Amino acid sequence: MKASEYPRFFEFETTHWWFRGLHAMLLQTLGGLGMGADARILDAGCGTGGLMAGLRDKTDGTVFGFDLSAEAAAFWPERRLSTAWRASVNAIPLASDCMDAVFCINVFECDEVDPAAAYRELWRVTKPGGYLILSMPAHHWLGNEVHDAAIDGSRRFVRKELAAMVETRPVEIQRMTHLFPFFLPAIAAWRFVAALRPGEVEAHTDLSRLPKWINELLFLVTQAERSLLKHMDFSFGSSLLCVARKAGGVHRGQSPLSHDHAV
């Protein structure tokens, strides 16, 4: 990601409706995994640490994280992230079978990531019976050159591609759903209009500061989606979420948010 984006992401992870909504959905997912006080949880590609801090504050277990970027690491002290270090998701410096839950959120789209190698590593460090929680941008046609250049990420995924990658290792997919379905039409329209504009020289993300009332209104919409996710999966949306359980080990409880219904 471009160095100029890290301060924005650090701020937006606690204020922007999209980050707040996504993190709330992921923390809800964590709540369904049955993690105890002895659980070891990893945020692989933790960026400036917003989600990692949320995981730490919402669980009794121990949360670890890593990111390759020195610019991201500079923000970790401000979030008191003493268990984060710099590393690549393509070669994780951890022993095999050491984590009860591994989150990898909006990492696979990055150009420096080798998806096959990264997934092998994430699966390797997950304990038998542990969980892999993956999220990434959906739909190739939603790509935007200016936004993608800012995050150094040109990949997007469809459900079949994500499932095919996950199933290259012994796992049980417990949940596969889209996220942000209510926002998909607006995001698609925004990307379509952006594609018609004259070429922009400076790369930047779509994220921007909004009037507080608009930001809070959009966040409330994400909370409505989060409530629905307790009961159903979404067959469309701007992001994908996969929860997979590594084969073997002792089952910790009920399947995390696994449903028969989709909309």
Secondary structure as UniProt FT lines:
FT   TURN            3..4
FT   HELIX           5..15
FT   HELIX           17..31
FT   TURN            37..38
FT   STRAND          40..44
FT   TURN            47..48
FT   HELIX           50..58
FT   STRAND          62..67
FT   HELIX           70..73
FT   TURN            74..75
FT   HELIX           76..79
FT   TURN            82..83
FT   STRAND          84..86
FT   TURN            89..90
FT   TURN            96..97
FT   STRAND          99..105
FT   TURN            108..109
FT   TURN            111..112
FT   HELIX           115..125
FT   STRAND          126..138
FT   HELIX           140..142
FT   HELIX           145..151
FT   HELIX           159..166
FT   TURN            167..168
FT   STRAND          171..179
FT   HELIX           181..183
FT   HELIX           184..196
FT   HELIX           212..229
FT   TURN            230..231
FT   STRAND          239..246
FT   TURN            256..257
//
